[in-house]
């Protein structure tokens, strides 16, 4: 492996960055256009991760910007306890593209808060308190959402001081978890395991199962075979609500409006954020079934957030939905096969690339020592120097930004939905060169 070292930039202003690693490079991004961003020193980068898997419409989309400007001229803020025309319009638009049976929208601000709201709604509706989530999952970094999260790098720091209650975990449907690469056998074992967990937790105590339909930052992994239809059946059998976390997988990212629609399954609720406005303005929320919506409409709901359903954000959301429906989702489906083919080629040519997986414009590239089949470094149990970190840094040296998976035994690729074939090639080529240089 290469022993190259890269000079790191340090943060010297008064801003404290999130997910801050003092040893890592920190880009000072000042502008963006389409699939590219530019730093303060004039360097251009291909944004092959859409910042945080969220700038789905690309940077500088005129339609979304215009909608924001027009809304600012009408009314700048309306209480989240009141009705508002653009808020209602976005709720209608979301219900129109949501999975069958989801009709009502409870707005929030961030993905973490949306997941907490979904769980709170489930608990209030069912009268049960427990929620099950997967190990190797990410649902947010607030106290409640971190408790749902299976990623120890997030949950650990929070639970040093405060632990979330009423949560349980089950294994994700991954080959390493169940000792088989066969999709049907993997689905069988994963569902049998989940049934075991439900029995041991007590189905009468479980309000909901919260899961990503395709892993997000936890690895872009889809479910095997008929896993999700069987998960739906399992929830129905035990009277458990199914909530899908669409914070990353929503709004065209996986080739349909929402990731669970690529599995032809309808959940009882889904959370959303990020791509709803292409991240131009913070906005999130939960879409519920008609029964759940009617329950809270009739019974009331005692909680809320000041900036939920902000009208400026809702205007951006309406415009973003128009953009996604006007060719961007079709662009994802038309290029998905080429994207996958280029990544499979990486796996075939580099022994250290042990698996690629994903859907649409959300892909994980996994690395392992070909001699052992194990990660070179598992950051969950070791603080040794990790060559996957060097792959990410070297790709950035090649002017392409990619994501770091949870755990960093993998790289996540998630370009804006507007990326064309040339941008896909540019991103994969830069990663290819980085793998070659690192190993």
C-alpha positions as CSV (number, residue, x, y, z in Angstrom):
1,X,0.0,0.0,0.0
2,X,1.1,3.5,-0.7
3,X,2.7,5.4,2.2
4,X,1.9,8.8,0.7
5,X,0.9,11.5,3.2
6,X,-1.3,14.5,2.5
7,X,-1.1,17.8,4.2
8,X,-4.3,18.4,6.0
9,X,-6.2,21.7,6.2
10,X,-7.2,22.8,9.7
11,X,-10.3,24.7,10.7
12,X,-9.3,28.1,12.1
13,X,-12.5,30.1,12.1
14,X,-15.3,30.1,14.8
15,X,-17.4,27.4,13.0
16,X,-17.3,24.0,14.6
17,X,-17.9,21.4,11.8
18,X,-20.1,18.4,12.3
19,X,-18.5,15.0,12.1
20,X,-15.2,16.8,12.7
21,X,-12.0,14.8,12.4
22,X,-9.0,17.1,13.1
23,X,-6.7,14.8,11.0
24,X,-8.9,15.0,7.9
25,X,-8.9,17.5,5.1
26,X,-11.6,20.1,5.4
27,X,-12.7,21.7,2.1
28,X,-13.9,25.3,2.1
29,X,-16.7,25.1,-0.5
30,X,-17.9,28.4,-1.8
31,X,-20.0,27.7,-4.9
32,X,-21.6,24.9,-6.9
33,X,-23.0,24.3,-10.4
34,X,-24.7,21.1,-11.4
35,X,-22.6,18.2,-10.3
36,X,-19.6,20.3,-9.4
37,X,-18.5,22.4,-6.4
38,X,-15.7,24.9,-6.1
39,X,-13.5,25.7,-3.1
40,X,-12.2,29.1,-2.0
41,X,-8.9,28.5,-3.7
42,X,-10.6,28.0,-7.1
43,X,-10.3,24.2,-7.2
44,X,-13.3,22.4,-8.8
45,X,-14.5,19.0,-7.5
46,X,-17.0,16.5,-8.9
47,X,-19.5,16.1,-6.1
48,X,-19.9,12.4,-6.3
49,X,-21.7,12.1,-3.0
50,X,-24.2,15.1,-3.4
51,X,-22.6,16.5,-0.2
52,X,-24.4,14.3,2.3
53,X,-26.5,12.3,-0.1
54,X,-28.9,15.2,-0.4
55,X,-28.3,17.6,-3.2
56,X,-30.4,15.4,-5.5
57,X,-31.2,18.1,-8.1
58,X,-27.6,19.3,-8.3
59,X,-26.2,22.6,-7.3
60,X,-27.6,25.9,-8.7
61,X,-31.0,24.6,-9.9
62,X,-32.8,27.7,-11.1
63,X,-36.3,26.4,-10.6
64,X,-35.8,25.7,-6.9
65,X,-33.9,29.0,-6.3
66,X,-36.8,30.9,-8.0
67,X,-39.4,29.1,-5.9
68,X,-37.5,30.1,-2.7
69,X,-37.2,33.7,-3.8
70,X,-40.9,33.9,-4.7
71,X,-42.0,32.5,-1.4
72,X,-39.9,35.0,0.4
73,X,-41.9,37.8,-1.2
74,X,-45.2,36.2,-0.1
75,X,-44.8,35.2,3.6
76,X,-41.5,34.3,5.2
77,X,-42.8,32.2,8.2
78,X,-46.1,30.6,9.3
79,X,-46.5,28.8,12.6
80,X,-46.2,25.1,12.3
81,X,-49.5,24.9,14.2
82,X,-51.3,26.8,11.4
83,X,-52.3,26.0,7.9
84,X,-50.5,27.5,5.0
85,X,-51.1,27.2,1.2
86,X,-47.6,26.1,0.1
87,X,-47.3,23.7,3.1
88,X,-50.6,22.1,2.1
89,X,-49.6,21.9,-1.5
90,X,-46.4,20.1,-0.7
91,X,-48.2,17.7,1.6
92,X,-50.6,16.9,-1.4
93,X,-47.7,16.4,-3.7
94,X,-45.9,14.1,-1.3
95,X,-49.0,12.0,-0.9
96,X,-49.3,11.7,-4.6
97,X,-45.8,10.2,-5.1
98,X,-45.7,8.2,-1.8
99,X,-46.2,4.4,-1.7
100,X,-49.8,3.3,-1.9
101,X,-51.8,4.0,1.2
102,X,-49.7,6.8,2.6
103,X,-51.7,10.0,2.6
104,X,-50.9,12.3,5.5
105,X,-47.8,14.4,6.2
106,X,-46.3,15.5,9.6
107,X,-43.5,17.9,8.8
108,X,-40.2,18.2,10.7
109,X,-36.8,19.8,10.2
110,X,-34.1,17.1,10.0
111,X,-33.9,13.4,9.3
112,X,-33.1,12.7,12.9
113,X,-36.1,14.6,14.1
114,X,-38.3,12.9,11.4
115,X,-37.3,9.5,12.6
116,X,-38.0,10.5,16.2
117,X,-41.4,11.8,15.2
118,X,-42.2,8.6,13.3
119,X,-41.4,6.6,16.3
120,X,-43.3,8.9,18.6
121,X,-46.4,8.7,16.3
122,X,-46.1,4.9,16.3
123,X,-45.9,4.7,20.1
124,X,-48.9,7.1,20.5
125,X,-51.0,5.3,17.9
126,X,-50.3,1.7,19.1
127,X,-50.0,2.3,22.8
128,X,-46.7,0.2,22.7
129,X,-43.3,1.7,23.4
130,X,-40.7,-0.6,21.8
131,X,-39.1,-0.1,18.3
132,X,-36.8,-2.5,16.6
133,X,-34.0,-1.3,14.3
134,X,-31.1,-3.0,12.6
135,X,-27.5,-3.2,13.6
136,X,-25.4,-1.4,11.0
137,X,-28.0,1.2,10.4
138,X,-28.0,5.0,10.7
139,X,-31.1,6.9,11.7
140,X,-29.7,10.2,13.1
141,X,-27.5,11.6,15.8
142,X,-29.9,13.3,18.3
143,X,-30.5,11.4,21.5
144,X,-33.6,9.5,20.4
145,X,-32.4,8.8,16.8
146,X,-29.0,7.7,17.9
147,X,-30.7,5.1,20.1
148,X,-32.4,3.7,16.9
149,X,-29.0,3.8,15.1
150,X,-27.0,0.6,14.9
151,X,-23.8,2.4,14.1
152,X,-21.6,2.4,17.2
153,X,-19.6,5.5,16.1
154,X,-22.9,7.5,16.5
155,X,-24.6,5.7,19.3
156,X,-21.5,5.3,21.5
157,X,-20.7,9.0,22.0
158,X,-24.4,9.8,22.8
159,X,-24.9,6.9,25.2
160,X,-21.7,7.9,27.1
161,X,-24.0,10.5,28.7
162,X,-27.6,9.6,28.0
163,X,-29.2,6.4,26.7
164,X,-32.4,6.2,24.6
165,X,-35.0,3.7,25.9
166,X,-37.5,1.4,24.3
167,X,-35.3,0.1,21.5
168,X,-34.1,-3.3,20.4
169,X,-31.8,-4.4,17.6
170,X,-31.8,-7.2,14.9
171,X,-29.2,-8.2,12.4
172,X,-29.2,-6.7,8.9
173,X,-29.7,-9.1,5.9
174,X,-26.0,-9.2,5.0
175,X,-24.1,-12.3,4.0
176,X,-21.5,-11.8,6.8
177,X,-24.3,-11.8,9.4
178,X,-25.8,-15.1,8.3
179,X,-23.0,-17.0,6.6
180,X,-24.5,-17.3,3.1
181,X,-24.3,-15.5,-0.2
182,X,-27.4,-17.2,-1.7
183,X,-30.1,-14.5,-1.8
184,X,-33.0,-16.8,-1.0
185,X,-31.2,-18.5,1.8
186,X,-30.1,-15.2,3.2
187,X,-33.7,-13.9,3.1
188,X,-34.9,-17.0,4.9
189,X,-32.3,-16.8,7.6
190,X,-32.7,-13.1,8.1
191,X,-36.5,-13.3,8.4
192,X,-36.2,-16.3,10.8
193,X,-33.8,-14.4,12.9
194,X,-36.1,-11.4,13.1
195,X,-39.1,-13.6,14.0
196,X,-36.9,-14.9,16.9
197,X,-36.1,-11.4,18.0
198,X,-39.8,-10.4,17.9
199,X,-40.7,-13.5,20.0
200,X,-38.0,-12.7,22.6
201,X,-38.8,-9.0,22.8
202,X,-42.5,-9.8,23.0
203,X,-44.7,-8.8,20.0
204,X,-47.2,-7.2,22.3
205,X,-44.6,-4.6,23.3
206,X,-43.3,-3.7,19.8
207,X,-44.9,-0.6,18.2
208,X,-42.8,-0.6,15.0
209,X,-39.9,-1.8,13.0
210,X,-37.8,1.1,11.6
211,X,-35.5,0.2,8.7
212,X,-33.8,1.7,5.7
213,X,-35.1,0.0,2.5
214,X,-31.6,0.3,1.0
215,X,-28.8,0.9,3.4
216,X,-27.7,4.6,3.3
217,X,-24.3,5.6,4.8
218,X,-24.3,2.2,6.4
219,X,-23.4,0.7,3.1
220,X,-25.9,1.1,0.3
221,X,-26.9,-2.6,0.6
222,X,-30.3,-3.7,-0.7
223,X,-32.4,-6.5,0.8
224,X,-32.0,-10.0,-0.7
225,X,-34.6,-11.8,-2.7
226,X,-38.1,-11.3,-1.2
227,X,-36.9,-10.0,2.1
228,X,-39.0,-6.8,2.2
229,X,-42.3,-8.4,1.2
230,X,-41.7,-11.0,3.9
231,X,-40.9,-8.3,6.4
232,X,-44.2,-6.6,5.6
233,X,-46.0,-9.9,6.2
234,X,-44.2,-10.4,9.5
235,X,-45.2,-7.0,10.7
236,X,-48.8,-7.7,9.7
237,X,-48.7,-11.1,11.5
238,X,-47.7,-9.5,14.8
239,X,-49.6,-6.2,14.5
240,X,-46.3,-4.2,14.2
241,X,-46.1,-1.0,12.2
242,X,-43.5,-0.9,9.4
243,X,-41.6,2.4,9.1
244,X,-39.1,3.0,6.3
245,X,-36.3,5.5,6.7
246,X,-36.2,7.3,3.3
247,X,-34.0,10.1,4.5
248,X,-31.3,9.1,2.0
249,X,-33.2,6.7,-0.3
250,X,-36.1,9.1,-1.1
251,X,-36.7,11.4,-4.0
252,X,-35.3,9.4,-6.9
253,X,-32.0,8.4,-5.3
254,X,-32.7,4.6,-5.9
255,X,-34.6,4.9,-9.2
256,X,-38.1,5.5,-7.9
257,X,-39.6,8.2,-5.8
258,X,-38.8,6.2,-2.6
259,X,-36.5,3.3,-2.0
260,X,-39.2,1.0,-0.7
261,X,-41.1,1.4,-4.0
262,X,-38.3,-0.5,-5.7
263,X,-39.3,-3.4,-3.5
264,X,-43.0,-3.0,-4.3
265,X,-43.9,-2.8,-0.6
266,X,-46.0,-0.2,1.2
267,X,-45.0,0.7,4.7
268,X,-47.3,2.2,7.4
269,X,-45.1,5.3,7.7
270,X,-42.0,6.6,6.1
271,X,-39.6,9.4,7.2
272,X,-38.0,11.8,4.7
273,X,-35.6,14.7,4.6
274,X,-32.5,15.6,2.5
275,X,-33.6,15.4,-1.1
276,X,-37.1,16.7,-0.5
277,X,-35.7,20.2,-1.2
278,X,-32.5,19.0,-2.8
279,X,-31.1,20.2,0.6
280,X,-31.5,23.9,-0.5
281,X,-33.5,24.6,2.7
282,X,-33.8,22.3,5.7
283,X,-37.0,20.2,5.7
284,X,-38.1,16.7,6.7
285,X,-41.2,14.8,7.9
286,X,-43.2,11.7,8.1
287,X,-45.8,10.4,5.7
288,X,-48.4,8.2,7.4
289,X,-51.2,5.8,6.4
290,X,-54.7,7.3,6.2
291,X,-55.7,5.4,9.4
292,X,-52.8,6.9,11.4
293,X,-53.4,10.4,9.9
294,X,-57.1,10.2,10.8
295,X,-56.3,9.1,14.3
296,X,-54.2,12.2,15.1
297,X,-56.5,14.5,13.2
298,X,-59.3,13.4,15.4
299,X,-57.4,12.9,18.7
300,X,-54.9,15.8,18.4
301,X,-51.2,15.7,18.9
302,X,-49.4,17.6,21.7
303,X,-45.9,18.0,20.2
304,X,-44.3,20.1,17.5
305,X,-41.3,22.1,16.3
306,X,-41.1,25.8,15.5
307,X,-39.6,25.5,12.1
308,X,-41.4,22.3,10.9
309,X,-42.9,22.8,7.4
310,X,-41.3,26.2,7.0
311,X,-43.1,27.8,4.0
312,X,-39.8,28.7,2.3
313,X,-38.7,25.1,2.5
314,X,-42.1,23.8,1.4
315,X,-41.8,26.1,-1.7
316,X,-38.4,24.6,-2.4
317,X,-39.9,21.1,-2.0
318,X,-42.7,21.7,-4.5
319,X,-40.2,22.9,-7.1
320,X,-37.8,20.0,-6.3
321,X,-40.6,17.4,-6.9
322,X,-41.3,19.1,-10.2
323,X,-37.6,18.8,-11.2
324,X,-37.4,15.1,-10.1
325,X,-40.5,14.3,-12.1
326,X,-39.3,16.1,-15.2
327,X,-36.6,13.6,-16.2
328,X,-34.2,13.3,-13.2
329,X,-35.6,10.0,-11.9
330,X,-35.7,8.7,-15.5
331,X,-32.0,9.7,-15.8
332,X,-31.2,7.5,-12.7
333,X,-33.0,4.5,-14.2
334,X,-31.4,4.9,-17.6
335,X,-27.9,5.1,-16.2
336,X,-28.2,2.7,-13.3
337,X,-27.0,-0.3,-15.4
338,X,-24.0,1.6,-16.7
339,X,-23.1,2.8,-13.2
340,X,-23.3,-0.7,-11.8
341,X,-21.3,-2.1,-14.7
342,X,-18.4,0.3,-14.1
343,X,-18.3,-0.6,-10.5
344,X,-18.5,-4.4,-11.2
345,X,-15.5,-3.8,-13.4
346,X,-13.6,-2.3,-10.5
347,X,-14.4,-5.4,-8.4
348,X,-13.1,-7.7,-11.2
349,X,-9.9,-5.8,-11.7
350,X,-8.9,-5.0,-8.1
351,X,-8.6,-7.9,-5.6
352,X,-9.1,-5.5,-2.7
353,X,-12.6,-4.6,-3.9
354,X,-14.6,-7.5,-2.5
355,X,-18.1,-6.4,-3.2
356,X,-20.2,-3.6,-4.9
357,X,-23.9,-3.2,-4.0
358,X,-26.6,-0.6,-4.3
359,X,-29.4,0.6,-6.4
360,X,-30.0,3.6,-8.7
361,X,-27.5,6.4,-7.8
362,X,-26.6,4.9,-4.4
363,X,-23.7,2.4,-4.3
364,X,-21.2,1.0,-1.8
365,X,-17.8,-0.3,-2.8
366,X,-16.4,-2.6,-0.1
367,X,-12.7,-3.4,0.6
368,X,-11.1,-6.3,2.2
369,X,-7.7,-8.1,2.4
370,X,-7.9,-10.7,-0.4
371,X,-5.7,-13.1,1.7
372,X,-8.2,-13.2,4.6
373,X,-11.4,-11.8,3.3
374,X,-11.5,-9.5,6.3
375,X,-11.3,-5.7,6.3
376,X,-7.8,-4.3,6.3
377,X,-8.9,-2.3,9.3
378,X,-12.2,-2.4,11.1
379,X,-12.5,1.0,12.7
380,X,-15.1,-0.3,15.2
381,X,-12.4,-2.3,16.9
382,X,-9.1,-0.8,15.8
383,X,-7.6,2.6,15.5
384,X,-4.8,1.5,13.1
385,X,-4.2,3.5,9.9
386,X,-7.0,2.6,7.5
387,X,-6.2,2.3,3.7
388,X,-9.9,3.0,2.9
389,X,-9.4,6.5,4.3
390,X,-6.4,6.9,1.9
391,X,-8.6,5.8,-1.0
392,X,-11.1,8.6,-0.1
393,X,-8.4,11.2,0.3
394,X,-6.6,10.2,-3.0
395,X,-10.0,10.3,-4.8
396,X,-10.3,13.8,-3.5
397,X,-6.8,14.6,-4.8
398,X,-8.2,13.5,-8.2
399,X,-10.9,16.2,-7.7
400,X,-13.8,13.9,-6.9
401,X,-15.6,13.8,-3.5
402,X,-16.9,10.4,-2.4
403,X,-18.5,9.3,0.9
404,X,-17.1,7.4,3.8
405,X,-19.3,4.4,4.8
406,X,-20.3,3.3,8.3
407,X,-18.0,1.6,9.0
408,X,-15.1,2.9,6.8
409,X,-14.5,-0.5,5.2
410,X,-16.3,0.9,2.2
411,X,-16.8,4.0,0.0
412,X,-20.2,5.4,-0.8
413,X,-21.0,6.9,-4.2
414,X,-24.1,9.0,-4.5
415,X,-24.0,11.7,-7.2
416,X,-26.8,14.2,-7.9
417,X,-29.6,12.7,-10.0
418,X,-28.6,15.1,-12.8
419,X,-25.3,13.4,-13.3
420,X,-24.8,12.2,-16.9
421,X,-22.7,9.3,-18.3
422,X,-19.6,11.5,-18.5
423,X,-19.9,12.4,-14.8
424,X,-20.4,8.8,-13.8
425,X,-17.2,7.9,-15.8
426,X,-15.3,10.7,-14.3
427,X,-16.2,9.7,-10.7
428,X,-15.5,6.0,-11.2
429,X,-12.2,6.7,-13.0
430,X,-11.0,8.8,-10.1
431,X,-11.9,6.1,-7.6
432,X,-10.2,3.5,-9.8
433,X,-7.0,5.6,-9.9
434,X,-7.1,6.1,-6.2
435,X,-7.5,2.3,-5.5
436,X,-4.5,1.7,-7.8
437,X,-2.4,4.3,-6.1
438,X,-3.3,3.2,-2.6
439,X,-2.9,-0.6,-3.0
